[in-house]
């Protein structure tokens, strides 16, 4: 397999920005943008938090 092989489940269109969405309130923004809050949680690591409702139930787009 070469580096140009698209893995199953991965998008072949790398030109579009992935979006992240809060499953609690529906807030949506570009994945990794400064609109999202970042939390450091002991034993869990870094988590993404919704700026609107403060939920960490977020589907992240990378």
PyMOL commands that set and color helices and strands:
alter all, ss='L'
color gray80, all
select strands_A, chain A and resi 19-22+28-30+37-41+45-49+58-59
alter strands_A, ss='S'
color yellow, strands_A
deselect
rebuild
show_as cartoon
